[in-house]
């Protein structure tokens, strides 16, 4: 073996060791982050609450499609890689975390409230209705419900409101992912029915292409009539 070849192999070995060490450090940091995400749930568990449900929604802001709410009860000793607020994850990451949540959760449920209900009762009431149904449909009744900034009416369960809960509480983060993935799948299915509106990409949100399609083709059956069309200069990039 030539001397330069030997040196090249040694450098490869050293780089491989460095990469392995980096992976270990990153995994350790991720485990620590997820562990800290369970801080509120652990505190409530110490106070005697056994089943702690997190609740969140997806789809309050779009021009079309339903609002979806999810409720999730997680075991406190679970590790789910990249568990976080759904808005901080890519679509591919959300799909992977979604599957792991479904496998490891004590209970998961989601509820869909369509655009007709939204138009009749307004988006806030539709969101609260979806959240109520999501909690009530859990296979395990929670001892307490953690909600991101809202109070859900009609529940005979104690609630705790946590601002930015999807970034601070593991169970709410999990609910945000379930709700987002389920809603995105619904909108992709709607794209097959109404391909002009690009629902597979915009998921019903206000984008330049979406608004141009509305101007050209009019509203689809799943557009929210109660949402103002005036000033659709609210276009997101």
PyMOL commands that set and color helices and strands:
alter all, ss='L'
color gray80, all
select helices_A, chain A and resi 3-37+39-46+86-88+91-104+115-121+123-136+165-168+170-193+195-197+199-202+208-217
alter helices_A, ss='H'
color red, helices_A
select strands_A, chain A and resi 52-58+67-73+107-113+144-147+158-161
alter strands_A, ss='S'
color yellow, strands_A
deselect
rebuild
show_as cartoon
